Amino acid sequence: MPTCMNATNSNYNAEIDQVTEPEWSELLPRFDDASVYQSWSYGAVCWGERQLSHLVLKREGTVVAMAQIRIVRLPVLGKGIAYVRWGPLWQLHGEPLDEEVLRQVTSALKAEYVERRRLLLRIVPNVYTGDAASEAWQNSANSIGFRSDPGVHVYRTMRLDLSQSLDDLRKGLHQRWRNYLKNAEKSNYVIIEGANVVLYDQFLVLYREMMARKQFDTTVDVEEFRRLQEALPDHLKMRIFVCQQEGHVLNALVISAAGDGAIYLLAATGDQGLKGRGAHLLQWRAIQWLKERGCRWYDVGGINPDKNPGVYQFKTGLGGQEVQQAGGYQLSGDWVNTLLVSCGERLRSLLRASKLRPSRVQMPSVS
């Protein structure tokens, strides 16, 4: 049920489940820390509308922070988790960081989902260690009582600083990467880009070829991302880049841009593209497009040098800086709920290990 509550400061007011989907989508780009993971469409497609809750924080009537929350309850018992992925959003575009806004929105999350609904609150903020926002988040988390969540897989990636000129970005490419790009530019490749699902379907063809060739396990649901693309409003749709040669589709790249950053989400090389360098050309075109859009950061989408050294080498060649997110935090006001959630998650892990799927206990992933 929609609610409204006063925050700890009388100038702030938190509204729970009063915003509409169009309003949410309109507000999202106002925040530099926005991402596709906080879009209403992502929540609806990947988790389901019935699991979603939305908090909007206003200061003297103006929206200054917001968070999309996934609610997952244990069957019958009503216990469960309130999970915020890459949120809350509190870094308004063009405004200095305001720690008081962060403290107010995290306090509002605690009041609604921990104290009123008696849920275990888990947050994975869109914050990277070393950034000014990381220190602000740590101060806020400590003051409110959050503790580190050891179960969260810390996201490692490389970020490319797009505030540089295109000339400097090109000079920053590793020498071999830059040579491959030069060779690709001399080839008769054609790049087609846009946001329609026809281009995404071309990516799917290449992705299936790649999966058949490499035969590795993945948790990525590319069909789900197709549904997401259809559901996203036009200004938030993913951008798809496809490389063709003589009518053959060779490579494809899918990125998402929101706030002041962009994420490399998906990529695929088909069988006919293995000997070429179309993937390098697509990445460079994506960087140009992001510069045109005014993005500050390009997140290359996660790295694992041990398990995937080839992809790591490719992404390293872009010349970005290796960073990692600050990790996850959790807060609970009900030890019984925390114990039940822990038991449910342990059971799910055991079932996964034995290659069985839980039929009723469904707990959220923290990845």
Secondary structure, DSSP 8 states (H G I E B T S, - for coil): --EEEE-SSTTEEEEES---HHHHHHHGGGBTT--GGGSHHHHHHHT-GGGEEEEEEEETTEEEEEEEEEEEE-TTT--EEEEEES--B--BTTS---HHHHHHHHHHHIIIIIIIS--EEEEE-S-BTTSHHHHHHHHHHHHHT-EE-TTS---EEEEEETTS-HHHHHHTS-HHHHHHHHHHHHS--EEEEES-HHHHHHHHHHHHHHHHHH-------HHHHHHHHHHS-GGG--EEEEEEETTEEEEEEEEEEETTEEEEEEEEE-GGGTTS-HHHHHHHHHHHHHHHHT-SEEE-----TTT-HHHHHHHHTT--EEEEB---EEE-S-HHHHHHHHHHHHHHHHHHHTT---SS-------
